[in-house]
Amino acid sequence: MQTISVRVLDVPDWALYRAVRLAALADAPTAFASTLARELAFPEDRWRERLAGRNQFVAEDGGEVCGLIGVVPADPGVAELVSLWVRPAARGRGVGDLLVREVLRWARDHDVPTVRLWVAEGNEPAERLYTRHDFQRTGTVQPVRAGADALEFAMTRSVRVDEAG
Ligand SMILES: CC(C)(COP(=O)(O)OP(=O)(O)OC[C@H]1O[C@@H](n2cnc3c(N)ncnc32)[C@H](O)[C@@H]1OP(=O)(O)O)[C@@H](O)C(=O)NCCC(=O)NCCS
């Protein structure tokens, strides 16, 4: 784990971000509300806009990206944890833990008291990870995307300003 570090992406990183996000969508098509076909069509500006809020993070192992996560403002006082993905070869080493901790730190630093996320039904590795970080199901369920049969459920977690981490 010592070699793995997490950094925020900035607008000039847009091509790297695009490559990692497309790899995530190709690898785990049922885990995300979006699709590879949809995001392959995004123009450069769309990728740049997503990084302008400085709220997308990558994990790197020896300079190679091994994971991605984002956090975006949602309702007042609520931010959404999005886009979590760890390269298959890097799983089971705590990279997901590092990335979730980074989002919780972001929420604390931005005085956002609640972090929400959506996880597809049956995605047990992801749910175990979120539960380990004290997220709990809210009971809210929705289709993964418009017209899909698959469901995703909401989980939330409170963030205290004095929380360690
Ligand atoms: C879900 C996902 C992000 C988890 O990534 P990860 O880096 O493997 O996550 P973790 O850090 O939690 O590690 C997973 C397992 O390895 C274990 N682990 C963590 N650090 C470890 C270490 N240093 N040594 C041994 N095992 C370790 C964890 O305890 C966990 O075990 P468990 O699943 O039996 O509870 C990854 O599987 C993934 O990218 N899936 C596809 C995309 C996806 O589903 N994203 C979520 C959308 S909501």
The ligand as an SDF file (V2000), in Angstrom:
LIG
                    3D

 48 50  0  0  0  0  0  0  0  0999 V2000
  -15.9770   -1.9620   -5.5970 C   0  0  0  0  0  0  0  0  0  0  0  0
  -14.4970   -1.7140   -5.8640 C   0  0  0  0  0  0  0  0  0  0  0  0
  -14.2790   -0.2300   -6.0980 C   0  0  0  0  0  0  0  0  0  0  0  0
  -13.6870   -2.1610   -4.6540 C   0  0  0  0  0  0  0  0  0  0  0  0
  -12.3050   -1.8360   -4.8770 O   0  0  0  0  0  0  0  0  0  0  0  0
  -11.1410   -2.4220   -3.9430 P   0  0  0  0  0  0  0  0  0  0  0  0
   -9.9490   -1.5660   -4.0460 O   0  0  0  0  0  0  0  0  0  0  0  0
  -10.9730   -3.8700   -4.2310 O   0  0  0  0  0  0  0  0  0  0  0  0
  -11.8290   -2.1970   -2.5320 O   0  0  0  0  0  0  0  0  0  0  0  0
  -11.3430   -2.4670   -1.0730 P   0  0  0  0  0  0  0  0  0  0  0  0
  -10.2580   -1.5570   -0.7370 O   0  0  0  0  0  0  0  0  0  0  0  0
  -12.5400   -2.3750   -0.2230 O   0  0  0  0  0  0  0  0  0  0  0  0
  -10.8550   -3.9660   -1.0770 O   0  0  0  0  0  0  0  0  0  0  0  0
  -11.7510   -5.0420   -1.3640 C   0  0  0  0  0  0  0  0  0  0  0  0
  -11.4680   -6.2120   -0.4880 C   0  0  0  0  0  0  0  0  0  0  0  0
  -10.0760   -6.3700   -0.2470 O   0  0  0  0  0  0  0  0  0  0  0  0
   -9.8260   -6.3370    1.1590 C   0  0  0  0  0  0  0  0  0  0  0  0
   -8.5950   -5.5880    1.4260 N   0  0  0  0  0  0  0  0  0  0  0  0
   -8.4600   -4.2640    1.5190 C   0  0  0  0  0  0  0  0  0  0  0  0
   -7.1760   -3.9500    1.7740 N   0  0  0  0  0  0  0  0  0  0  0  0
   -6.5050   -5.1260    1.8340 C   0  0  0  0  0  0  0  0  0  0  0  0
   -5.1630   -5.4710    2.0550 C   0  0  0  0  0  0  0  0  0  0  0  0
   -4.2220   -4.5380    2.2730 N   0  0  0  0  0  0  0  0  0  0  0  0
   -4.8300   -6.7880    2.0180 N   0  0  0  0  0  0  0  0  0  0  0  0
   -5.7580   -7.7240    1.7910 C   0  0  0  0  0  0  0  0  0  0  0  0
   -7.0600   -7.4580    1.5590 N   0  0  0  0  0  0  0  0  0  0  0  0
   -7.4110   -6.1770    1.5880 C   0  0  0  0  0  0  0  0  0  0  0  0
  -10.9960   -5.6210    1.7640 C   0  0  0  0  0  0  0  0  0  0  0  0
  -11.1840   -6.0080    3.1240 O   0  0  0  0  0  0  0  0  0  0  0  0
  -12.1040   -6.0660    0.8730 C   0  0  0  0  0  0  0  0  0  0  0  0
  -12.5670   -7.3450    1.2290 O   0  0  0  0  0  0  0  0  0  0  0  0
  -14.1200   -7.7080    1.1720 P   0  0  0  0  0  0  0  0  0  0  0  0
  -14.6440   -7.2700   -0.1720 O   0  0  0  0  0  0  0  0  0  0  0  0
  -14.1480   -9.1630    1.3750 O   0  0  0  0  0  0  0  0  0  0  0  0
  -14.7640   -6.9340    2.2820 O   0  0  0  0  0  0  0  0  0  0  0  0
  -14.0080   -2.5450   -7.0900 C   0  0  0  0  0  0  0  0  0  0  0  0
  -14.3720   -3.8760   -6.9150 O   0  0  0  0  0  0  0  0  0  0  0  0
  -14.5350   -2.0360   -8.4290 C   0  0  0  0  0  0  0  0  0  0  0  0
  -13.9580   -1.1270   -9.0450 O   0  0  0  0  0  0  0  0  0  0  0  0
  -15.6560   -2.6320   -8.9190 N   0  0  0  0  0  0  0  0  0  0  0  0
  -16.2180   -2.2730  -10.2180 C   0  0  0  0  0  0  0  0  0  0  0  0
  -16.8160   -0.8650  -10.2000 C   0  0  0  0  0  0  0  0  0  0  0  0
  -17.8180   -0.6820   -9.1100 C   0  0  0  0  0  0  0  0  0  0  0  0
  -18.5800   -1.5750   -8.7690 O   0  0  0  0  0  0  0  0  0  0  0  0
  -17.8290    0.5430   -8.5400 N   0  0  0  0  0  0  0  0  0  0  0  0
  -18.7570    0.9170   -7.4950 C   0  0  0  0  0  0  0  0  0  0  0  0
  -19.9330    1.6180   -8.0960 C   0  0  0  0  0  0  0  0  0  0  0  0
  -21.1460    2.0130   -6.8480 S   0  0  0  0  0  0  0  0  0  0  0  0
  1  2  1  0
  2  3  1  0
  2  4  1  0
  2 36  1  0
  4  5  1  0
  5  6  1  0
  6  7  2  0
  6  8  1  0
  6  9  1  0
  9 10  1  0
 10 11  2  0
 10 12  1  0
 10 13  1  0
 13 14  1  0
 14 15  1  0
 15 16  1  0
 15 30  1  0
 16 17  1  0
 17 18  1  0
 17 28  1  0
 18 19  1  0
 18 27  1  0
 19 20  2  0
 20 21  1  0
 21 22  1  0
 21 27  2  0
 22 23  1  0
 22 24  2  0
 24 25  1  0
 25 26  2  0
 26 27  1  0
 28 29  1  0
 28 30  1  0
 30 31  1  0
 31 32  1  0
 32 33  2  0
 32 34  1  0
 32 35  1  0
 36 37  1  0
 36 38  1  0
 38 39  2  0
 38 40  1  0
 40 41  1  0
 41 42  1  0
 42 43  1  0
 43 44  2  0
 43 45  1  0
 45 46  1  0
 46 47  1  0
 47 48  1  0
M  END
$$$$
